Amino acid sequence: MRITYDPTADAAYIMMTDRIADGSAVQQLDSIATPGGLGEVILDFDADGRLLGVEILNARDVLPSSVIDAALRDSSSDLQRTAED
């Protein structure tokens, strides 16, 4: 499981697998409002109905700051590894 965060979109994504191939998310359940209407959750499923990932919009309002911070650390280390390759 891996969590990423896009600060520009204020969106977090929780991947249930190590990698999600392009086009493998064939069905979404979206417009799931969080309690209090602070954010929105979108579930991505593959063709077999397996959950691939969860997108959280307005993530800073919905997720604990420690989760956002961890996702930002992971994202910056990924960028650093890519630059070194």
C-alpha positions as CSV (number, residue, x, y, z in Angstrom):
1,M,0.0,0.0,0.0
2,R,1.3,3.5,-0.9
3,I,-0.1,7.0,-0.3
4,T,0.7,9.9,-2.6
5,Y,-0.4,13.5,-2.3
6,D,-0.7,16.3,-4.9
7,P,-0.6,19.7,-3.0
8,T,-1.8,21.6,-6.1
9,A,-5.0,19.6,-6.4
10,D,-5.2,18.9,-2.6
11,A,-5.8,15.2,-3.5
12,A,-4.4,12.1,-1.9
13,Y,-4.3,8.7,-3.5
14,I,-4.0,5.4,-1.6
15,M,-2.8,2.6,-3.8
16,M,-3.8,-0.9,-2.7
17,T,-1.2,-2.5,-5.0
18,D,2.4,-1.6,-5.7
19,R,1.5,-0.5,-9.2
20,I,-1.6,0.3,-11.1
21,A,-1.2,-0.2,-14.8
22,D,-2.6,2.5,-17.2
23,G,-6.2,1.6,-18.1
24,S,-6.6,-1.0,-15.3
25,A,-9.0,1.1,-13.3
26,V,-12.2,0.4,-15.3
27,Q,-14.9,1.3,-12.8
28,Q,-15.2,4.0,-10.3
29,L,-17.6,4.7,-7.4
30,D,-17.4,8.5,-7.0
31,S,-19.1,11.4,-5.3
32,I,-18.9,9.7,-2.0
33,A,-19.1,12.7,0.4
34,T,-17.2,12.6,3.7
35,P,-19.2,13.3,6.9
36,G,-19.7,17.1,7.2
37,G,-19.1,17.5,3.5
38,L,-15.4,18.3,3.9
39,G,-14.2,16.1,1.1
40,E,-15.0,13.5,-1.5
41,V,-13.8,9.9,-1.9
42,I,-13.5,8.1,-5.2
43,L,-12.9,4.3,-5.3
44,D,-11.1,2.7,-8.3
45,F,-11.8,-0.9,-9.2
46,D,-10.3,-3.3,-11.8
47,A,-12.3,-5.5,-14.3
48,D,-12.5,-8.2,-11.6
49,G,-14.0,-5.9,-9.0
50,R,-10.9,-5.6,-6.9
51,L,-10.2,-2.3,-5.2
52,L,-7.1,-0.7,-6.7
53,G,-7.1,2.6,-5.0
54,V,-8.9,5.4,-3.1
55,E,-8.7,9.0,-4.1
56,I,-9.5,11.7,-1.5
57,L,-10.3,15.2,-2.6
58,N,-9.8,18.1,-0.2
59,A,-7.4,15.8,1.5
60,R,-6.0,18.4,4.0
61,D,-9.5,18.8,5.4
62,V,-10.1,15.0,5.6
63,L,-6.9,13.3,6.4
64,P,-4.7,13.7,9.5
65,S,-1.7,16.0,8.8
66,S,0.7,13.1,9.6
67,V,-0.7,11.1,6.6
68,I,-0.2,14.1,4.3
69,D,3.3,14.7,5.6
70,A,4.2,11.0,5.1
71,A,2.8,11.1,1.5
72,L,4.8,14.2,0.8
73,R,8.0,12.6,2.1
74,D,7.4,9.5,-0.1
75,S,6.7,11.7,-3.1
76,S,9.9,13.7,-2.7
77,S,12.0,10.5,-2.2
78,D,10.5,9.1,-5.4
79,L,11.4,12.3,-7.3
80,Q,14.9,12.1,-6.0
81,R,15.3,8.4,-7.0
82,T,14.0,9.3,-10.5
83,A,16.5,12.1,-10.9
84,E,19.3,9.8,-9.8
85,D,18.4,7.1,-12.3
